Protein backbone atom coordinates (compact mmCIF):
# COMPACT_ATOMS: atom_id res chain seq x y z
CA UNK A 1 0.00 0.00 0.00
CA UNK A 2 1.37 3.45 -0.94
CA UNK A 3 2.14 6.22 1.52
CA UNK A 4 -0.96 8.13 0.38
CA UNK A 5 -3.53 5.45 -0.44
CA UNK A 6 -7.06 6.15 -1.58
CA UNK A 7 -9.41 4.71 1.04
CA UNK A 8 -13.12 4.27 1.68
CA UNK A 9 -14.66 4.48 5.15
CA UNK A 10 -18.18 3.15 5.73
CA UNK A 11 -19.85 4.44 8.89
CA UNK A 12 -23.09 2.73 9.92
CA UNK A 13 -25.29 4.97 12.03
CA UNK A 14 -28.58 4.23 13.74
CA UNK A 15 -30.16 7.18 11.90
CA UNK A 16 -28.02 7.46 8.77
CA UNK A 17 -25.11 5.66 7.13
CA UNK A 18 -22.23 7.30 5.26
CA UNK A 19 -19.76 6.16 2.63
CA UNK A 20 -16.74 8.49 2.57
CA UNK A 21 -13.75 8.70 0.26
CA UNK A 22 -10.23 9.74 1.31
CA UNK A 23 -8.04 11.13 -1.47
CA UNK A 24 -4.81 13.09 -1.38
CA UNK A 25 -4.19 16.50 -2.96
CA UNK A 26 -0.54 17.60 -3.01
CA UNK A 27 0.15 15.52 0.08
CA UNK A 28 -2.90 16.75 1.99
CA UNK A 29 -5.84 14.46 2.83
CA UNK A 30 -9.26 15.29 1.45
CA UNK A 31 -12.30 13.48 2.82
CA UNK A 32 -15.60 13.57 0.96
CA UNK A 33 -18.92 12.04 2.01
CA UNK A 34 -19.86 10.46 -1.31
CA UNK A 35 -23.13 8.85 -0.24
CA UNK A 36 -25.38 9.23 2.79
CA UNK A 37 -28.57 7.25 3.20
CA UNK A 38 -31.18 7.06 5.97
CA UNK A 39 -31.39 4.15 8.35
CA UNK A 40 -34.00 3.32 10.95
CA UNK A 41 -35.43 0.38 12.80
CA UNK A 42 -39.08 -0.46 12.21
CA UNK A 43 -41.57 -2.93 13.63
CA UNK A 44 -43.47 -4.73 10.90
CA UNK A 45 -45.10 -7.13 13.32
CA UNK A 46 -41.97 -9.18 14.07
CA UNK A 47 -40.23 -6.93 16.55
CA UNK A 48 -38.10 -3.83 16.06
CA UNK A 49 -35.64 -4.67 13.28
CA UNK A 50 -33.12 -3.17 10.89
CA UNK A 51 -33.64 -3.46 7.13
CA UNK A 52 -30.40 -5.25 6.33
CA UNK A 53 -31.08 -5.32 2.59
CA UNK A 54 -31.46 -1.53 2.60
CA UNK A 55 -28.18 -1.15 4.48
CA UNK A 56 -26.33 -3.44 2.06
CA UNK A 57 -27.86 -1.71 -0.96
CA UNK A 58 -26.90 1.71 0.38
CA UNK A 59 -23.35 0.56 1.01
CA UNK A 60 -23.06 -0.89 -2.49
CA UNK A 61 -24.46 2.29 -4.04
CA UNK A 62 -21.91 4.37 -2.16
CA UNK A 63 -19.04 2.12 -3.18
CA UNK A 64 -20.04 2.29 -6.83
CA UNK A 65 -20.11 6.08 -6.57
CA UNK A 66 -16.62 6.04 -5.06
CA UNK A 67 -15.37 3.75 -7.83
CA UNK A 68 -16.66 6.19 -10.43
CA UNK A 69 -14.63 8.98 -8.83
CA UNK A 70 -11.40 6.96 -8.53
CA UNK A 71 -11.25 4.46 -11.38
CA UNK A 72 -7.48 4.11 -10.98
CA UNK A 73 -7.82 2.20 -7.73
CA UNK A 74 -9.01 2.19 -4.12
CA UNK A 75 -6.53 0.57 -1.76
CA UNK A 76 -8.80 -0.47 1.08
CA UNK A 77 -12.29 -0.31 2.59
CA UNK A 78 -13.08 -0.23 6.30
CA UNK A 79 -16.38 -0.31 8.19
CA UNK A 80 -17.42 0.90 11.63
CA UNK A 81 -20.82 1.31 13.25
CA UNK A 82 -22.86 1.17 16.37
CA UNK A 83 -22.26 -1.72 18.75
CA UNK A 84 -24.26 -4.62 20.25
CA UNK A 85 -26.46 -5.52 17.25
CA UNK A 86 -25.66 -8.56 15.09
CA UNK A 87 -26.82 -10.68 12.16
CA UNK A 88 -27.67 -14.38 12.37
CA UNK A 89 -26.28 -16.19 9.31
CA UNK A 90 -27.28 -19.17 7.20
CA UNK A 91 -24.82 -21.74 5.86
CA UNK A 92 -23.96 -19.44 2.94
CA UNK A 93 -23.08 -16.57 5.26
CA UNK A 94 -26.23 -14.63 4.34
CA UNK A 95 -28.71 -13.11 6.84
CA UNK A 96 -31.34 -15.57 8.01
CA UNK A 97 -33.62 -12.62 8.79
CA UNK A 98 -33.51 -8.89 9.42
CA UNK A 99 -31.50 -8.31 12.59
CA UNK A 100 -33.18 -7.04 15.73
CA UNK A 101 -32.61 -3.52 16.96
CA UNK A 102 -31.20 -3.31 20.47
CA UNK A 103 -34.17 -1.14 21.52
CA UNK A 104 -36.62 -4.01 21.06
CA UNK A 105 -38.30 -4.78 24.37
CA UNK A 106 -37.64 -8.52 24.16
CA UNK A 107 -34.41 -8.07 26.11
CA UNK A 108 -36.29 -7.13 29.29
CA UNK A 109 -37.23 -10.76 29.87
CA UNK A 110 -33.84 -11.99 28.72
CA UNK A 111 -32.09 -9.71 31.20
CA UNK A 112 -34.05 -11.18 34.10
CA UNK A 113 -33.39 -14.76 33.06
CA UNK A 114 -29.69 -14.32 32.33
CA UNK A 115 -29.06 -12.54 35.62
CA UNK A 116 -30.73 -15.42 37.44
CA UNK A 117 -28.12 -17.70 35.82
CA UNK A 118 -25.11 -15.40 36.35
CA UNK A 119 -25.19 -12.33 38.58
CA UNK A 120 -24.58 -8.76 37.46
CA UNK A 121 -21.69 -8.60 39.92
CA UNK A 122 -20.04 -11.69 38.44
CA UNK A 123 -20.54 -10.40 34.89
CA UNK A 124 -18.78 -7.17 35.81
CA UNK A 125 -15.94 -9.06 37.45
CA UNK A 126 -15.48 -11.13 34.29
CA UNK A 127 -15.92 -8.40 31.66
CA UNK A 128 -15.77 -4.95 33.27
CA UNK A 129 -18.65 -3.91 31.00
CA UNK A 130 -21.49 -1.57 31.93
CA UNK A 131 -24.69 -3.43 32.70
CA UNK A 132 -27.22 -2.58 29.99
CA UNK A 133 -30.06 -4.79 28.83
CA UNK A 134 -29.24 -3.83 25.23
CA UNK A 135 -25.93 -5.71 25.37
CA UNK A 136 -25.48 -8.53 22.87
CA UNK A 137 -25.45 -11.11 25.67
CA UNK A 138 -29.13 -10.45 26.42
CA UNK A 139 -30.08 -10.14 22.76
CA UNK A 140 -28.56 -13.51 21.88
CA UNK A 141 -30.33 -15.11 24.83
CA UNK A 142 -33.62 -13.52 23.73
CA UNK A 143 -33.29 -15.24 20.35
CA UNK A 144 -34.07 -18.45 22.17
CA UNK A 145 -37.54 -17.13 23.07
CA UNK A 146 -38.48 -17.55 19.42
CA UNK A 147 -36.88 -20.96 19.01
CA UNK A 148 -33.65 -19.81 17.42
CA UNK A 149 -31.03 -22.54 17.61
CA UNK A 150 -28.15 -20.99 19.58
CA UNK A 151 -25.70 -22.87 17.36
CA UNK A 152 -26.58 -20.58 14.43
CA UNK A 153 -23.62 -18.37 13.57
CA UNK A 154 -23.75 -14.61 14.14
CA UNK A 155 -21.58 -11.58 13.59
CA UNK A 156 -21.89 -7.94 14.63
CA UNK A 157 -23.15 -5.47 12.04
CA UNK A 158 -19.97 -3.67 10.90
CA UNK A 159 -18.14 -6.97 10.58
CA UNK A 160 -21.12 -8.39 8.69
CA UNK A 161 -20.80 -5.65 6.07
CA UNK A 162 -17.13 -6.55 5.68
CA UNK A 163 -18.08 -10.19 5.13
CA UNK A 164 -20.84 -9.11 2.74
CA UNK A 165 -18.11 -7.41 0.68
CA UNK A 166 -16.00 -10.57 0.67
CA UNK A 167 -14.11 -10.62 3.97
CA UNK A 168 -13.94 -13.52 6.35
CA UNK A 169 -16.26 -13.62 9.38
CA UNK A 170 -14.66 -12.04 12.45
CA UNK A 171 -15.40 -10.03 15.59
CA UNK A 172 -13.10 -7.01 15.84
CA UNK A 173 -11.93 -6.58 19.43
CA UNK A 174 -13.16 -3.05 20.21
CA UNK A 175 -16.62 -3.95 18.96
CA UNK A 176 -16.64 -7.40 20.55
CA UNK A 177 -16.15 -5.96 24.04
CA UNK A 178 -19.61 -4.39 23.82
CA UNK A 179 -21.23 -7.80 23.72
CA UNK A 180 -20.55 -8.37 27.45
CA UNK A 181 -19.13 -11.74 26.41
CA UNK A 182 -15.39 -10.95 26.23
CA UNK A 183 -13.04 -11.78 29.09
CA UNK A 184 -11.66 -8.63 30.69
CA UNK A 185 -7.97 -9.48 30.43
CA UNK A 186 -7.92 -12.39 28.01
CA UNK A 187 -9.05 -10.60 24.82
CA UNK A 188 -11.14 -13.62 23.96
CA UNK A 189 -14.66 -14.91 24.50
CA UNK A 190 -15.41 -15.76 28.14
CA UNK A 191 -16.29 -19.44 28.43
CA UNK A 192 -17.91 -19.01 31.85
CA UNK A 193 -20.47 -16.54 30.51
CA UNK A 194 -21.30 -18.65 27.45
CA UNK A 195 -21.80 -21.70 29.63
CA UNK A 196 -23.79 -19.93 32.35
CA UNK A 197 -26.11 -18.22 29.85
CA UNK A 198 -26.47 -21.37 27.73
CA UNK A 199 -25.14 -19.71 24.61
CA UNK A 200 -22.96 -21.52 22.09
CA UNK A 201 -19.41 -20.28 21.76
CA UNK A 202 -19.14 -22.12 18.42
CA UNK A 203 -21.64 -19.61 16.98
CA UNK A 204 -19.38 -16.65 17.80
CA UNK A 205 -16.80 -15.46 15.25
CA UNK A 206 -13.07 -15.38 16.09
CA UNK A 207 -11.88 -12.14 17.70
CA UNK A 208 -9.27 -10.16 15.78
CA UNK A 209 -7.46 -6.89 16.58
CA UNK A 210 -8.24 -3.58 14.91
CA UNK A 211 -6.39 -3.24 11.62
CA UNK A 212 -6.77 -6.88 10.58
CA UNK A 213 -6.73 -7.51 6.83
CA UNK A 214 -9.70 -9.71 5.93
CA UNK A 215 -8.83 -10.29 2.28
CA UNK A 216 -9.79 -8.88 -1.09
CA UNK A 217 -13.08 -7.22 -1.85
CA UNK A 218 -14.95 -9.69 -4.05
CA UNK A 219 -18.31 -10.18 -5.75
CA UNK A 220 -19.82 -7.95 -8.41
CA UNK A 221 -18.03 -4.84 -7.16
CA UNK A 222 -14.64 -6.42 -7.81
CA UNK A 223 -15.27 -6.20 -11.54
CA UNK A 224 -14.96 -2.41 -11.32
CA UNK A 225 -11.43 -1.16 -12.07
CA UNK A 226 -11.27 0.74 -8.77
CA UNK A 227 -11.83 -2.44 -6.72
CA UNK A 228 -9.68 -5.02 -8.47
CA UNK A 229 -7.01 -4.94 -5.77
CA UNK A 230 -8.97 -3.49 -2.86
CA UNK A 231 -8.35 -4.97 0.60
CA UNK A 232 -10.99 -5.22 3.30
CA UNK A 233 -9.76 -3.96 6.66
CA UNK A 234 -11.42 -4.32 10.06
CA UNK A 235 -10.66 -0.97 11.72
CA UNK A 236 -11.84 -0.23 15.23
CA UNK A 237 -15.28 -1.44 14.21
CA UNK A 238 -17.02 0.30 17.09
CA UNK A 239 -17.62 3.84 15.85
CA UNK A 240 -16.70 5.43 19.18
CA UNK A 241 -13.40 3.54 19.32
CA UNK A 242 -12.55 4.85 15.86
CA UNK A 243 -13.55 8.38 16.84
CA UNK A 244 -11.45 8.34 20.01
CA UNK A 245 -8.46 7.02 18.09
CA UNK A 246 -8.61 10.19 15.99
CA UNK A 247 -8.50 12.63 18.92
CA UNK A 248 -5.24 14.64 18.72
CA UNK A 249 -4.72 14.70 22.48
CA UNK A 250 -1.63 14.32 24.63
CA UNK A 251 -1.18 13.98 28.35
CA UNK A 252 -3.47 12.50 30.96
CA UNK A 253 -5.81 15.37 31.79
CA UNK A 254 -8.54 14.97 29.20
CA UNK A 255 -11.85 13.23 28.77
CA UNK A 256 -13.99 12.59 25.72
CA UNK A 257 -17.66 12.75 24.85
CA UNK A 258 -18.73 10.79 21.79
CA UNK A 259 -21.97 12.64 21.09
CA UNK A 260 -24.62 11.19 18.83
CA UNK A 261 -27.68 8.96 19.20
CA UNK A 262 -25.92 7.90 22.39
CA UNK A 263 -23.45 9.89 24.44
CA UNK A 264 -20.37 7.97 25.56
CA UNK A 265 -18.37 9.86 28.18
CA UNK A 266 -15.01 8.60 29.35
CA UNK A 267 -11.25 8.63 29.57
CA UNK A 268 -8.44 6.51 28.12
CA UNK A 269 -6.70 4.14 30.56
CA UNK A 270 -3.67 1.90 30.24
CA UNK A 271 -5.39 -0.90 32.16
CA UNK A 272 -9.04 -1.65 32.98
CA UNK A 273 -10.63 -0.25 36.14
CA UNK A 274 -13.02 -2.65 37.88
CA UNK A 275 -13.07 -1.15 41.36
CA UNK A 276 -16.14 -1.47 43.52
CA UNK A 277 -16.95 2.19 42.86
CA UNK A 278 -16.65 1.66 39.10
CA UNK A 279 -19.04 -1.29 39.32
CA UNK A 280 -21.49 0.52 41.57
CA UNK A 281 -21.57 3.55 39.27
CA UNK A 282 -21.88 1.19 36.29
CA UNK A 283 -18.90 2.29 34.19
CA UNK A 284 -17.59 0.27 31.27
CA UNK A 285 -14.12 -0.93 30.26
CA UNK A 286 -14.26 -1.16 26.49
CA UNK A 287 -11.62 -2.14 24.00
CA UNK A 288 -9.44 0.62 22.60
CA UNK A 289 -6.72 1.05 20.02
CA UNK A 290 -3.14 0.14 20.91
CA UNK A 291 -4.03 -1.95 23.93
CA UNK A 292 -5.76 0.95 25.67
CA UNK A 293 -9.00 0.76 27.63
CA UNK A 294 -11.80 3.23 27.02
CA UNK A 295 -13.28 3.67 30.47
CA UNK A 296 -16.68 5.21 29.88
CA UNK A 297 -20.36 5.40 30.56
CA UNK A 298 -23.15 5.12 28.01
CA UNK A 299 -25.70 7.90 28.43
CA UNK A 300 -28.82 8.59 26.41
CA UNK A 301 -28.10 11.17 23.71
CA UNK A 302 -29.66 12.95 20.74
CA UNK A 303 -32.05 10.02 20.42
CA UNK A 304 -34.34 11.97 22.75
CA UNK A 305 -34.59 14.94 20.42
CA UNK A 306 -34.79 12.83 17.27
CA UNK A 307 -37.73 10.92 18.70
CA UNK A 308 -39.44 14.20 19.60
CA UNK A 309 -38.89 15.57 16.09
CA UNK A 310 -40.37 12.40 14.62
CA UNK A 311 -43.47 12.70 16.84
CA UNK A 312 -43.92 16.40 16.12
CA UNK A 313 -43.75 15.58 12.41
CA UNK A 314 -46.61 13.09 12.82
CA UNK A 315 -48.59 15.87 14.47
CA UNK A 316 -47.95 18.25 11.58
CA UNK A 317 -45.20 20.31 13.18
CA UNK A 318 -41.91 20.30 11.26
CA UNK A 319 -38.63 20.99 13.08
CA UNK A 320 -34.97 20.41 12.36
CA UNK A 321 -32.17 20.14 14.90
CA UNK A 322 -30.52 23.41 13.73
CA UNK A 323 -33.86 25.24 14.04
CA UNK A 324 -34.35 23.99 17.59
CA UNK A 325 -30.78 24.88 18.57
CA UNK A 326 -31.33 28.41 17.27
CA UNK A 327 -34.64 28.69 19.12
CA UNK A 328 -33.05 27.57 22.39
CA UNK A 329 -30.42 30.32 22.32
CA UNK A 330 -33.05 32.86 23.42
CA UNK A 331 -34.45 30.70 26.25
CA UNK A 332 -33.40 30.69 29.89
CA UNK A 333 -32.23 27.54 31.64
CA UNK A 334 -35.26 25.42 32.58
CA UNK A 335 -36.08 25.09 36.26
CA UNK A 336 -36.85 21.39 35.93
CA UNK A 337 -34.65 18.76 34.27
CA UNK A 338 -35.25 15.11 33.42
CA UNK A 339 -33.28 11.94 34.06
CA UNK A 340 -32.11 11.26 30.51
CA UNK A 341 -31.27 7.66 31.46
CA UNK A 342 -34.79 6.82 32.61
CA UNK A 343 -35.35 3.35 31.06
CA UNK A 344 -38.65 4.49 29.54
CA UNK A 345 -36.81 7.19 27.60
CA UNK A 346 -34.65 4.57 25.86
CA UNK A 347 -37.64 3.10 24.03
CA UNK A 348 -39.27 4.32 20.81
CA UNK A 349 -42.66 5.96 20.99
CA UNK A 350 -44.28 9.28 21.85
CA UNK A 351 -41.22 10.91 23.42
CA UNK A 352 -42.76 14.38 24.01
CA UNK A 353 -45.55 12.80 26.07
CA UNK A 354 -43.05 10.79 28.10
CA UNK A 355 -40.94 13.86 28.79
CA UNK A 356 -43.99 15.93 29.78
CA UNK A 357 -45.01 13.15 32.15
CA UNK A 358 -41.60 13.15 33.81
CA UNK A 359 -41.49 16.92 34.08
CA UNK A 360 -44.87 16.80 35.81
CA UNK A 361 -43.54 14.30 38.35
CA UNK A 362 -40.61 16.44 39.49
CA UNK A 363 -41.90 20.00 39.24
CA UNK A 364 -44.87 22.27 38.59
CA UNK A 365 -46.35 22.10 35.11
CA UNK A 366 -45.16 24.86 32.74
CA UNK A 367 -47.47 26.45 30.24
CA UNK A 368 -44.84 26.18 27.50
CA UNK A 369 -43.76 22.60 28.27
CA UNK A 370 -45.50 21.26 25.17
CA UNK A 371 -43.77 23.67 22.81
CA UNK A 372 -40.95 22.20 20.80
CA UNK A 373 -38.25 24.79 21.65
CA UNK A 374 -39.00 24.55 25.37
CA UNK A 375 -38.80 20.75 25.28
CA UNK A 376 -35.58 20.86 23.27
CA UNK A 377 -34.21 23.26 25.89
CA UNK A 378 -35.04 20.75 28.62
CA UNK A 379 -33.34 17.95 26.68
CA UNK A 380 -30.16 19.94 26.01
CA UNK A 381 -29.79 21.15 29.60
CA UNK A 382 -30.61 17.70 31.00
CA UNK A 383 -27.96 16.11 28.79
CA UNK A 384 -25.37 18.73 29.79
CA UNK A 385 -26.15 18.19 33.48
CA UNK A 386 -25.77 14.44 33.06
CA UNK A 387 -22.47 14.90 31.23
CA UNK A 388 -21.16 17.00 34.12
CA UNK A 389 -22.17 14.35 36.65
CA UNK A 390 -20.42 11.60 34.68
CA UNK A 391 -17.22 13.64 34.29
CA UNK A 392 -17.18 14.23 38.06
CA UNK A 393 -17.62 10.49 38.61
CA UNK A 394 -14.76 9.79 36.19
CA UNK A 395 -12.45 11.99 38.22
CA UNK A 396 -13.58 10.37 41.46
CA UNK A 397 -13.04 6.81 40.20
CA UNK A 398 -9.78 7.29 38.30
CA UNK A 399 -8.16 10.08 40.31
CA UNK A 400 -7.54 12.03 37.11
CA UNK A 401 -7.58 15.84 37.19
CA UNK A 402 -9.50 16.49 34.01
CA UNK A 403 -8.90 19.87 32.38
CA UNK A 404 -10.06 19.28 28.79
CA UNK A 405 -12.99 17.57 27.12
CA UNK A 406 -12.86 16.52 23.47
CA UNK A 407 -16.24 16.13 21.80
CA UNK A 408 -16.52 13.87 18.75
CA UNK A 409 -19.41 12.57 16.69
CA UNK A 410 -22.34 14.35 15.09
CA UNK A 411 -23.24 16.09 18.34
CA UNK A 412 -19.91 17.93 18.26
CA UNK A 413 -21.63 20.40 15.93
CA UNK A 414 -24.24 21.31 18.55
CA UNK A 415 -22.75 24.55 19.88
CA UNK A 416 -25.67 25.14 22.26
CA UNK A 417 -25.36 21.76 23.99
CA UNK A 418 -21.57 21.88 24.07
CA UNK A 419 -21.31 25.50 25.21
N, C-alpha and C positions, 0 to 999 in steps of 0.2 A: 504494500500500500504506500502511495506517495506521501510526501510531507504535507501536502495540501489536498487531501482527497475530497471528492464530492460525495456528500452523505445525505441520507434521508432519515429523518426522525419522525416516528409515528407516535402521537400522544393520544391515548384513549381517555376521554373524560366522561363523567357521568351525565353531562349535559351537552357536550359537543366533543368531537374528535378532530384532530388536526394532523395533516401530513405536511411536513416542512422540509425544505431543501437548503442544504448548506453548500454554497459555492464560494470560491475565493476570487477576489479582485485586487490585483497587484499586492498579493500577500496578506490582504485583509479579509476576514470572514464576512460573508453576507448571508443572512438567514431570511428565507421567504416562506411564509405560510402559503403553500400552493393550493391546498384544498382543506376546507373546513365543512363538516357536515354534522347535523344535529343528532343527538343520541338521547334516548329516554327509555325508562322501563315502563311497561304497561301491563295491565292485568286483563287478559282476554278470557278469563274464566278458569285459568290454570295456574293462578298465582302471579305475582309480580315478576316479570321476566324481561331480559334484554333480547332485542331482535338481532341475533348473531349474524343472520344473512345480510341485514342492512349494514352492520359494522364491517363485515368482510367486503361487501360491495363498495362501501365508501373508501375503505383502505385501497382497494384495487384501483378505483377511479383516481385517487390521489397519486398513486404510484405511476399510473399511465401518464398523468399530467406532468409529473416530474421527468419521466423518460422523454417526453416530447421537448422539454426544455434543455435536457442534457443528453443528446443522443450519443455523445462520445464516451459515455460510461459513468456509472454510479458505483462507487467502491463498496459501500455497505449500507445496510438498512438496520435500524434498531427500533424497538418498540417499548414504550412504558405505558403505565395506566394506573387506574385505581386498584387497590388491593382487595383481598378476601374473596372475590367472586371467581368462579371457575366454570369450565365446560366439561361435561361428561362425554366420553368419546366411544364410538363404535370400533369394531375391529379394523376399519380402514382409517382410523384417526379423525373421522368426521364427527361433528356434534350429533349426539343422540336426540337432543331436543334443545330448545332455547334455554340458556342458562338462567337460573334464578337471580334476581336482584337481592342484595343483602338486606334491603329494607322490608322484604316479605316477612309477614308476621309468623311464619311457620317456625322460626327459630326460637320463639318464646317457649314452646313446649320442649324443643330440643335442649335448650339451656337448662331447664329444670332436670331433665333426665340425665344429661351428661354430668351435671354437678352432683347428682346422687351417686354416680359411679366413680367420680374422681373430684375431689374438692377444689374450690377456687384457690384455696391456699396452696395446695399441692401443684396445681397447674402453674401458678406464679413461680413457685420454687423451681419447677422444671424448665419454664420457658422465659420468665421475666416479662411476659406480654400482658398489656392492659386487658382486663376482663371486659369484653363487649360481646353481646349476644350475636352480633353480626359476623364474628370471626368465623373463618372457614371450618374450624372444628365443629361448630354447632350446625352450620349449613350442611356439611357432609352427613352428619348424624341425622338431620331432618330428612334427607333423601330417603332414608329407610322407612319413614312414615308412609311413603307412597309405593313401597315395595321395590325400590331400587336396590339391585344387588351391589353390595359395597365392594365387590371385586372389580366393578367397572372402572376403567381408567379415567383419570381426570387431570386437568392442567389449568392453572390460573390464566386469566384472560390475556394479558400481554404475551405470555409465552405461547398461548394458543395461536395468536395471530402470527407469531414467528413460525410455528409449525405449519400453519395454513399456507405460508409462503414457501415452505419447503424445508424448514429446519427440523431438527430432531426434538422430541418431546423432553422438556426439562422444567425444573423449577429454579428460577434464579434466586439466589440467597436472600437479597434484601426483600424481595416480594414474598418469599416462602415464610419468612419470620412472622408475617401478619396472619398466618393460618392458625397460630397458637398450637402448632404441632411440631415445631423445631426445637431441639434441645438447646438450652441456653449457651452452653460452652462447646458443644460438640459439632455445631454446624451441620447437623444431619437430622433426619426425622427422629422423633422421640418414641422409641418402642413402647415405653410404659403408657403413654397417652393413647397410642393406637390400640393397644391391648385393652386398656381400661374402658375406652369408649366404643369398643367393638368395631372399629374401623379396620380396613385392610391396608396394610402398608404397601402391599404389592400393587395397589391401584395408584399410588403416588408416584410422580416422576422423580428422577434423580436430581438432587440439588447441585447446582453449578454456581461458580462465582460470577459476579458482574464482569462483563468483558469477554465472556466465552463465545467463541466462534462456533456457530451451529451448522455451518455448511453453506453451500451455494443456494441462492434463490432459484427456485425451479417452477415448473408449471408453465401456463400460457404466457406469463409475464417474461419469462426467460428468453422468449423468442425476440423480444425487443432489443435493439442494439445496446441500449443503456444498461440492461440487466444481464448481459451474457456472462459477466464475471463478478457479479455482485455477491458479497458475503452477507450472511445473516448473523447479526451480533446481538446477544442478550446483554443489554446495558444494565444499569440498576433499574430493573423492571418496575419497581414501585416508583410512581411519579415523584413522590416527595423525596425519596432517596436520590433520584437524579437531580432534583432541584437543589437540594442541600449541597451536593457535590459541586455545583456550579457557583456557590457563594464565595466571593473573593475575600475571605476573612482570615485574619491571623490572630494569634494569641488565644487566651482562654477566658475572655470576658464578654462573650457574645452569646446570644440566643437567636433562635430562628422562629418565624411563624410562616408555615406553608398555608396560605390563605386561599380557599376555594370553596367548593361544595362543603368540605370539611375544613376545619382549622387544626393543624398539627403544630403544637408549640413545644419546643424543646431545646436541648443543647447536645453537643457532640462530646462523647466520652471515649476514653481509651479502653475502658473495660465496662461491662454491664454493672448496673446498680440495682440490687434486689434487696435493699434494706427493708426493715419492717415498715418504716415510714413511706418508702416508695410503694410498697404493696398496699398499704392502707389508703394512700392517696391515689392509687390505681394508675401509676405511670408505667410506660412501656419501654422495653429495651429492644429496639428494632435494628435490623441489619443495616450497616452503613458501608460506604466505600473504604477500601484500604484497611479493613479490619476494625474500623471504628464502630461504635454503638451510637445510634441516635436515640437518646433518652428523651421521651416526649409523652405528651398527652393528646389524645384525640378529643376535639371539642366540636360541637355542632358549628356550622359555618354559614356561608351564603345560601345554603339550602333553604334556610328559613325565609329569606327574602324571595328567592326564586319560586317557592311554593305559594307565597302570597301573591306575587305577580301573576302566576298562573290562575289563581282563584279570582283575582280581580278581573282578569281577562274574560273569564266565564261569565262574570257579572256585568260585562260591557264597559269596563274601565281599563283603559290601556296605559300601562306604565313601563318605562325602561329603567334599568339600574342607574344610568347617568342622570335621568330626570329626577329620580328619587334622591340621589346624592345631592343634586343642586337644590332641591326643595328643603332638604334637611339643614343646609347651611344657615338658613334664617330662623331655625327653631332653637329654643333653649333646651338644655338637658332635661329629659323627662324625670319626674319625681319618682316614678315606679319603674323598676326593671324586671325582667323575667329571667328564670333559670333556663339558659339556652340548652342545657343538657337534660332537661326534663324528657324522660323516655317517650312521652306522647308527642313531643315535637320532633322526633326522629322519623316519624311515620308520615307517609303521604296522606293528603286529604285537605280539608278546609283549614289551612293554617291561620288565616286571620281570625276565624272563630275561636280556634284553640288559644291564640295569643290573647284575645280579648277576655276569654274565660280566666286565664292565669293572671292577667292584670287585675281583674275583679276580685280575685282571691287575696291579693296582697296589698291592695290599696283602693282608695275611692275611685269610682268610675269617672272617666274624663269625657267631656262632651265631644272631643275630637279624636277619641281612641279608634274610631272606625275609619278615619281618614287615612289614606295610603301614606302620605308623608309622615304623619305622626307615628304610625306603626313602624315605618322604616326607621324612624328616629329611635324608637324603643329598641329595635333589633340591633342597630349599630352600637348604641351605647351599652346594651346588655352584652354584646360580643366583646367590646373593648374592656368592660369590667371583668369579664371572665378571663380574658387574656392576661390582665394584670394580676389576677389571683393566681393563675397558673405559673406565671413568671416568678412570683414571690415564692410559690411552693418549690419551683426548680432551685432557687437559691438556697432555700432551707434544706432541701434534701442533699444537694451536691456540694454545698459550701462555696459555690462560685459567686464572685462579685460581678454581676452582670451589668455592663455599661452600654452595650449596643444590642439592638435587635434588628436582624435582617428579615425582611418580608419578601417572600417569593410566591409565585402562583398568580392566578388571575386577580385575586383580591389585593395584590400589591398596587393595583391602579386605583384603588378606592381611597382617595386622599382624605375624605371625611372620616372614615373608619380608622385609618392609620394615623391621623393627626392627633 
